[in-house]
Amino acid sequence: YVNPDAKIGKDVTIHPFAYIDKNVEIGDNCTIMPYASILSGTRMGTNNTVYQGAIIGATPQDFKFKGEDTLLKIGNNNTIREKIINRGTNTTDCTIVGNGNFLLESVHLAHDTHLGNNCVLGNAAKTAGNCIVDDNVILGSGVIVKHGCRIGTWALVKDGCRANKDVPPYIVAAHNPIAYYGINAYILRKEQKLTEEIIDDIAKAYRQVYQCGTSVENALLRIKETITIGPEIQCILDFIEQSTKGLIEIGRAHV
């Protein structure tokens, strides 16, 4: 079923038994598989594939929602497997999915969550509302990100973690309770092509934050005084200074 008010781009394939609601826009070269539902308020870019059973643009699971006309904005080149993505709660924000993401089976993005670009969300990874997942993040299977938390760029959160605080960029987070586990060095070398010098500076910065037994404020001062402030170090400083939930702590094995 395709509502006559829906705006469908060129060369879009909509398979039998898919449902396209009113107030939907689907860009060129998208594929909508059988039994997928694209609901009111969805704005989808180009070259996206939506798999069987996915529910895109569902009404937010938020008691504050009172039926407003809100939005879900999806970029380009995303693979969206069998899952639910909620649209926003109110008209001042919306749920956003960037470009080039791979969302595996049973992922759930709740209302007003912002997902960046080139992220991989494993099976049954879920966010609560108003979360921010920056570019190039990997969330392992079964990860839960609590309301309002942020995951920094190039972070890897291992399977089953429960993120109830902000996870800073370039690190590996593991265990329950979730904890700093080290630098995401393998991915930074392989995918981001960072030099060993930059990776070493990132490690030095996090030693100040997590392993020197000082306050976060003092750690930031030490980073600024002792480490060359390139783009990656500035990203770390900005993330920590802007954090509203506080940072995840260090695991016992790394004390």
Helices and strands as residue ranges (DSSP letters): E 7-8, E 13-14, E 19-20, E 25-26, E 31-32, E 37-38, E 42-44, E 49-50, E 55-58, E 72-74, E 79-80, E 84-86, E 95-97, E 102-103, E 108-109, E 114-115, E 120-121, E 126-127, E 132-133, E 138-139, E 144-145, E 150-151, E 156-157, E 162-163, E 171-174, E 179-183, H 185-190, H 196-210, H 216-226, H 231-242, E 249-250, G 252-254
